[in-house]
Amino acid sequence: MPPRTPSTEPDLDADRLRRLHQDALLPDGLRLLVRRVADTVRGRAALLDAAGEPVVPAPVPPPDALAAIADDLDRIRSGQAHSAAVHRDDRMICAQRLDAGPDAPVLVVSLPAAGTAGVDRYLADASRLLALRWQTDLARQQSRRVLAAATAVRESVLHLLMLGHPDSAQRVASALSPRLPAFLTVYVIEAGKVDRDALAARISGVTGHRAWIVHCPVYVKHLIVLVPSGEHQHHRPANSVAELVRDVVSGPDRIRVGASRVVALREVAVGYEQAFHALAAARGGASSFEMFAFQKSLAAVVGAAGERWAERVLAPLRAFEPARAQDPDAAALELTLGAWLNFGTGGARQLKIHRNTLGSRLAQLERLLDCDVRDLPTQARLHLALHLAARSGATAAEPGPTRLPDLLERPEVRSWADRLLAPLRDAEPHLLPTLRAWLDGGARLEAAAPELGLSVPAVRKRIVRIERVLERSLLHGPSVRYELHFAMRLFDGRPVDQG
């Protein structure tokens, strides 16, 4: 018998299968596969879910074709059949389930009855690839949902810690790992065009996956990193961790890091403010990594003596009961007040509420507290009250002054004010008057500029210089402007607010 001569005819089945494989590997593979099937059979094709809705955008078979195979579709969805085919006029309508899963979609194809030769085999091949791609897309969607849930949990944990609820934060954090440490260092990392997910993965690696890393909900360029730092509050941050973080940010990318001192878990809000201010120093200095230049806060200096005053200031808010169940209660309004004082309009992003909702809550706070929450002296007074109330916790307030002047016009507070402003007294002579004009203008550049006879950009440049001298953030974030308001008034011998 003579040897068989190889065929020179193209293998249409192999070519069609190759094209299906090519489509399946593309980013929009599922839609492209469905379109390829429709083009190949010269008809229409669709993937339908359990409700009969298309899984991907595509021209679905006409309603009369779907009606013709409706009973078979019900049997396929219920698991009684895997595939079916019916003829209607000059067309054939085929339906085939992608796999045995309860939520698997059904491939429905409408094609001319005259062109059905080899269709069964082709649809079987296409269905297998569609099933693989659908399962892959489903796994990716589930992975994204898990990641989104983990991100939400981490944000919730950070939110609880910032509010001073470490026990609640620990309970929520138990859904993820690692366990929250008793003492930690807070890092705020600012990265511009860098992939912050990749940066977070690198930092997680250098910290032995013991760090809690959260994408800041307010500042999109920021990562907030909580790193375990020893067994007691006097333990300094581990040099190895600090050096590793320095190594991560020492590349050509513009990355800046501010690090807090070691704080207890219940003091994460304090640590965050420290790290944020250290970041301002790193942003304006030669080094990309700065540790917080420690000085006691005003609330820490006032201490327990201010608890009674804080209780009186916040009493109308904490006694509030909403008229309707859907309205924000006292706790929600107090959270809103704290977010507004720390982040301004960015508080809406932190609280995950619309900016109009933030505005209506601020109006309600103004009615309850009988004040203007956009006024800097009022903001400074409320900021101090919230911090003192957080220090007192659930314990009864100790006896002490109930008027703000009696609380602040004491020798230890005046000494604190002198220490806070000392770097400015030793710096350029125009910085202290600039700070005074800026604060008297409600911390608004536009108000300070005419008072100083300068342009707004010139005032901004001076405020940035003050930030570098004080190593504190004035223009952005949880600002020290409230403490500077009181410090400047005490330094000038002017009366503090009477509230």
C-alpha positions in Angstrom: 0.0 0.0 0.0 1.5 3.4 -0.9 2.2 5.8 1.9 -0.5 8.2 2.9 0.0 11.7 1.5 -0.5 14.4 4.2 -3.5 16.6 3.6 -2.9 20.2 2.6 -6.4 21.3 3.7 -6.5 23.5 6.8 -7.7 21.9 10.0 -10.7 24.1 10.7 -11.5 22.5 14.1 -7.9 23.1 15.3 -7.9 26.7 14.0 -11.2 27.4 15.7 -10.0 25.9 18.9 -6.8 28.0 18.7 -8.8 31.2 18.3 -11.0 30.2 21.3 -7.8 29.7 23.4 -6.5 33.1 22.3 -9.7 34.8 23.4 -9.8 33.0 26.7 -6.4 34.4 27.7 -7.3 38.1 27.0 -8.4 40.4 29.9 -12.0 40.5 28.7 -11.9 36.8 27.8 -15.4 35.7 28.8 -17.1 38.3 26.6 -14.8 37.7 23.7 -15.4 33.9 23.9 -19.2 34.5 23.7 -18.8 36.8 20.8 -16.4 34.3 19.0 -19.0 31.5 19.4 -21.7 33.8 17.9 -19.5 34.8 15.0 -18.4 31.2 14.3 -21.9 29.8 14.1 -23.2 32.9 12.3 -25.9 33.4 14.9 -26.3 34.8 18.4 -24.9 33.6 21.7 -25.3 34.5 25.4 -24.4 33.4 28.9 -27.5 33.6 31.1 -27.5 33.4 34.9 -30.2 31.8 37.0 -32.5 34.8 36.6 -32.1 34.7 32.8 -30.0 37.8 32.7 -26.8 38.0 30.5 -23.6 37.4 32.5 -21.6 39.5 30.0 -22.8 42.2 27.5 -23.6 40.5 24.2 -26.5 40.4 21.7 -28.8 37.8 23.2 -30.9 35.4 21.1 -34.3 37.0 20.2 -37.2 36.6 22.7 -39.0 34.1 20.5 -35.9 31.8 20.5 -35.6 32.0 24.3 -39.3 31.3 24.6 -38.9 28.2 22.4 -36.3 26.7 24.8 -37.7 28.1 28.1 -38.9 24.8 29.4 -35.5 23.2 28.7 -33.7 26.1 30.3 -35.7 25.4 33.5 -34.7 21.7 33.4 -31.1 22.7 32.9 -31.0 25.2 35.7 -32.7 22.7 38.1 -30.0 20.1 37.2 -32.4 17.7 35.5 -30.5 18.1 32.2 -27.1 19.3 31.1 -28.0 20.5 27.5 -30.9 20.8 25.1 -31.6 21.7 21.5 -34.9 22.7 19.8 -35.8 23.7 16.3 -38.0 26.7 15.6 -38.8 27.6 12.0 -35.4 27.8 10.1 -33.3 28.1 13.3 -31.9 25.8 16.0 -31.6 27.0 19.6 -29.0 25.2 21.8 -28.5 25.5 25.5 -25.7 24.0 27.6 -24.8 24.4 31.2 -21.1 25.3 31.8 -20.5 23.0 34.8 -22.4 21.2 37.6 -22.2 24.1 40.0 -25.6 25.5 41.3 -24.8 29.0 40.1 -23.2 28.1 36.8 -24.5 30.1 33.8 -26.1 28.5 30.7 -24.7 29.1 27.2 -27.6 29.7 24.8 -26.9 29.8 21.1 -29.3 30.6 18.2 -28.0 29.7 14.7 -29.4 28.9 11.2 -30.7 25.2 11.1 -28.9 24.8 7.8 -25.4 25.4 9.3 -25.4 22.9 12.2 -22.8 20.4 10.9 -20.1 20.0 13.5 -21.8 22.5 15.9 -22.2 20.0 18.7 -18.4 19.3 18.9 -17.6 23.0 18.5 -20.0 24.1 21.3 -18.6 21.4 23.6 -15.1 22.7 23.1 -16.3 26.3 23.6 -18.3 25.4 26.7 -15.2 23.9 28.4 -13.2 27.0 27.8 -16.1 29.2 28.8 -16.4 27.2 32.0 -12.7 27.6 32.8 -12.8 31.3 32.2 -16.0 31.8 34.1 -14.5 29.9 37.1 -11.3 32.0 36.9 -13.3 35.3 36.8 -15.5 34.1 39.6 -12.4 33.3 41.7 -10.9 36.7 41.0 -14.2 38.4 42.0 -14.3 36.4 45.2 -10.6 37.3 45.9 -11.4 41.0 45.3 -14.4 40.8 47.7 -12.2 39.1 50.3 -9.5 41.7 49.9 -12.1 44.5 50.1 -13.6 42.9 53.2 -10.1 42.7 54.8 -9.4 46.3 53.9 -12.7 47.3 55.5 -11.9 45.4 58.6 -8.5 47.0 58.9 -10.1 50.4 58.4 -12.6 49.6 61.1 -9.9 48.4 63.5 -7.9 51.6 62.9 -11.1 53.7 63.4 -11.8 52.0 66.7 -8.2 52.5 67.8 -8.3 56.2 66.9 -11.5 56.5 69.0 -9.7 54.9 72.0 -11.6 51.6 72.0 -8.8 49.0 72.0 -10.9 46.1 73.3 -13.4 46.5 70.5 -10.6 46.8 68.0 -9.0 43.6 69.3 -12.3 41.7 68.8 -12.7 43.0 65.3 -9.1 42.4 64.5 -9.4 38.7 65.6 -10.9 38.1 62.1 -7.5 38.8 60.6 -3.9 38.4 61.6 -1.6 39.4 63.1 -2.9 40.1 66.6 -2.7 43.8 67.6 0.3 44.5 69.8 0.2 46.0 73.3 2.8 48.6 72.4 3.6 49.9 68.9 5.1 52.5 66.7 2.9 54.3 64.2 4.4 55.1 60.8 2.6 57.4 58.3 4.1 56.8 54.8 3.5 59.3 52.0 4.1 57.9 48.5 3.3 59.8 45.3 3.3 57.8 42.1 4.5 54.6 43.8 2.2 51.5 43.8 1.1 51.7 47.4 -0.1 48.0 47.3 3.4 46.9 46.3 4.9 49.2 49.0 2.6 47.8 51.6 3.7 44.3 50.7 7.3 45.2 51.0 6.8 46.8 54.4 4.8 43.8 55.5 7.7 41.6 54.5 10.4 43.6 56.3 8.3 43.6 59.5 7.9 39.8 59.5 4.2 40.2 58.5 3.5 41.5 62.1 2.6 45.0 61.0 -1.0 46.3 60.6 -1.0 48.3 57.3 -4.0 50.4 56.3 -4.6 52.6 53.3 -5.5 56.0 54.8 -9.2 56.7 54.1 -8.6 60.4 54.1 -5.3 61.0 52.4 -5.0 58.8 49.3 -1.2 59.0 49.2 -0.8 57.8 52.8 -0.2 54.3 54.3 -0.7 54.0 58.1 1.5 51.2 59.5 1.3 49.9 63.1 4.5 48.0 64.0 5.0 46.1 67.3 7.6 47.9 69.4 8.4 46.1 72.6 6.8 45.1 75.8 6.4 48.4 77.7 5.9 52.0 77.0 9.5 53.1 77.6 10.8 50.6 75.0 12.2 52.5 72.0 11.3 51.4 68.4 13.5 48.4 67.3 16.4 49.9 65.3 16.2 47.0 63.0 12.5 47.8 62.0 13.3 51.5 61.6 16.3 50.7 59.4 14.3 48.3 57.3 11.6 50.8 56.7 14.3 53.4 55.9 15.7 50.9 53.3 12.3 50.5 51.7 11.8 54.3 51.3 15.4 55.1 50.4 15.0 54.5 46.6 14.6 57.1 43.9 10.8 57.3 44.4 9.6 60.2 46.4 8.6 58.5 49.6 8.5 60.2 53.0 8.0 58.6 56.4 7.0 60.0 59.8 7.3 57.8 62.9 5.8 58.2 66.3 7.3 57.4 69.6 6.2 54.1 71.2 2.6 54.3 72.3 0.2 51.9 74.0 -2.6 50.4 71.9 -5.1 52.7 73.5 -3.0 55.7 72.4 -3.0 55.0 68.7 -4.6 58.3 68.0 -1.8 60.1 69.8 0.7 58.0 67.8 -1.0 58.9 64.6 -0.8 62.6 65.3 2.9 62.2 66.2 3.7 60.3 63.0 1.7 62.8 60.9 3.7 65.7 62.4 6.9 63.8 61.9 5.9 63.3 58.3 5.7 67.1 57.9 9.3 67.4 59.2 10.4 64.6 56.7 8.5 66.4 53.9 10.3 69.7 54.5 13.8 68.4 55.6 16.7 66.7 54.0 15.9 63.3 55.4 13.0 61.1 54.1 12.6 59.5 57.5 11.8 61.5 60.7 10.9 60.5 64.2 8.5 62.6 66.2 10.2 65.4 68.2 8.4 64.7 71.5 6.6 67.3 73.6 3.7 66.8 75.9 0.3 67.7 74.5 -1.8 70.4 76.1 -4.3 67.7 77.3 -1.5 65.8 78.9 -0.3 68.9 80.7 -3.8 69.9 81.9 -4.5 66.3 82.9 -7.2 65.3 85.3 -7.7 68.8 86.4 -9.6 69.5 83.2 -12.0 66.6 83.3 -14.7 68.5 85.0 -14.5 71.3 82.5 -14.5 68.9 79.5 -17.6 67.2 81.0 -19.4 70.5 81.2 -18.5 71.5 77.6 -19.7 68.2 76.1 -22.7 67.7 78.3 -25.3 69.0 75.8 -23.9 66.7 73.2 -23.7 63.6 75.3 -27.2 64.1 76.7 -28.7 64.4 73.2 -31.3 61.8 72.1 -32.5 61.8 68.5 -36.2 62.2 67.7 -36.1 59.5 65.0 -34.3 56.1 65.1 -32.6 56.8 61.8 -31.1 60.1 62.9 -27.4 60.2 64.3 -27.3 59.7 68.0 -24.9 61.5 70.5 -22.1 59.0 69.8 -22.3 59.5 66.1 -22.3 63.2 66.4 -19.3 63.1 68.7 -17.4 61.0 66.2 -18.4 63.5 63.5 -17.1 66.4 65.6 -13.7 64.6 66.2 -13.4 63.9 62.4 -14.2 67.5 61.5 -11.7 68.9 64.0 -8.9 66.5 62.7 -9.6 66.4 59.0 -12.0 69.2 58.1 -14.1 68.2 55.1 -11.9 65.1 54.8 -13.8 63.8 57.8 -16.6 62.7 55.4 -14.2 60.2 53.8 -13.0 59.0 57.2 -16.6 58.5 58.4 -17.8 57.1 55.0 -20.6 59.6 54.8 -21.6 62.1 52.1 -20.3 65.6 52.4 -23.8 66.9 52.6 -24.4 64.5 55.5 -21.3 66.0 57.2 -22.7 69.5 56.7 -26.1 68.6 58.2 -24.4 67.0 61.2 -22.2 70.0 61.8 -25.3 72.2 61.8 -26.9 70.0 64.4 -23.7 70.1 66.5 -23.8 73.9 66.3 -27.4 73.9 67.6 -26.6 71.5 70.4 -23.4 73.2 71.5 -24.6 76.7 70.7 -21.4 77.6 68.9 -19.8 78.0 65.4 -17.7 74.8 64.8 -15.9 76.7 61.9 -14.5 79.2 64.3 -10.9 78.5 65.3 -11.1 79.4 69.1 -14.2 77.3 69.3 -12.5 74.4 67.5 -9.5 74.7 69.9 -11.9 74.6 72.9 -13.8 71.5 71.6 -10.6 69.8 70.5 -9.2 70.1 74.0 -12.5 69.0 75.6 -12.6 65.8 73.4 -9.0 64.9 74.3 -9.6 65.5 78.0 -12.8 63.4 77.9 -10.9 60.6 76.1 -8.3 60.6 78.9 -10.9 60.4 81.6 -12.7 57.4 80.0 -15.5 55.9 82.0 -14.2 57.2 85.4 -15.9 60.0 87.2 -14.4 63.4 86.6 -12.2 64.7 89.4 -12.9 68.0 91.1 -11.3 70.9 89.2 -11.9 74.2 87.4 -15.0 74.5 85.3 -13.9 77.6 83.4 -11.2 77.5 80.7 -9.2 80.5 81.9 -8.9 79.0 85.4 -7.7 75.8 83.7 -5.1 77.3 81.3 -3.7 80.3 83.2 -1.6 78.2 85.5 2.2 78.1 85.7 2.6 74.6 84.3 0.5 75.5 81.2 2.3 78.8 80.7 5.6 76.9 80.8 4.3 74.4 78.2 3.3 77.3 75.9 6.8 78.8 76.2 8.4 75.5 75.3 6.1 75.0 72.3 7.0 78.4 70.9 10.7 78.5 71.9 11.9 77.3 68.4 10.1 80.2 66.7 11.6 82.7 69.1 15.1 81.6 68.1 14.3 81.5 64.4 13.7 84.2 61.8 12.0 87.2 63.5 9.1 87.3 61.1 7.9 83.8 61.8 6.2 84.5 65.2 4.2 87.5 63.9 3.2 85.4 60.8 1.9 82.6 63.1 0.0 85.2 65.2 -1.6 86.8 62.2 -2.5 83.4 60.7 -4.1 82.2 63.9 -6.0 85.4 64.5 -7.3 85.1 60.9 -8.8 81.7 61.8 -5.9 79.7 60.3 -6.7 81.1 56.9 -4.0 82.2 54.5 -6.4 84.7 52.8 -7.1 86.4 56.1 -3.5 86.6 57.2 -2.1 88.0 53.9 -3.5 91.6 54.1 -2.7 91.8 57.8 1.0 91.0 57.0 1.0 93.0 53.7 2.0 89.8 51.8 0.5 87.7 49.1 -1.2 84.4 49.9 1.7 82.3 48.4 4.2 84.3 50.5 2.2 83.6 53.7 2.0 79.9 52.7 5.7 79.8 52.3 6.2 81.2 55.8 3.7 78.8 57.3 5.6 75.9 55.6 8.8 77.3 57.2 7.1 77.4 60.6 6.1 73.7 60.1 9.8 72.9 59.6 10.9 74.8 62.6 8.3 73.3 64.9 8.3 69.9 63.2 4.6 69.9 63.2 1.8 70.0 60.5 -0.2 73.2 60.4 -1.8 73.2 57.0 -2.9 69.6 56.8 -4.2 66.7 58.9 -4.6 66.5 62.7 -3.1 69.9 63.2 -1.3 71.5 66.2 -3.1 74.7 65.3 -5.5 74.3 68.2 -2.6 74.1 70.7 -0.8 76.9 69.1 -3.9 79.1 69.4 -3.8 78.7 73.2 0.0 78.9 73.4 0.1 82.1 71.4 -2.6 83.8 73.6 -0.8 82.8 76.8 2.6 83.9 75.3 1.1 87.3 74.4 -0.7 87.7 77.7 -4.1 87.8 76.0 -7.1 86.1 77.7 -8.0 82.7 76.6 -11.6 81.9 75.6 -14.2 82.1 78.3 -16.0 78.8 77.4 
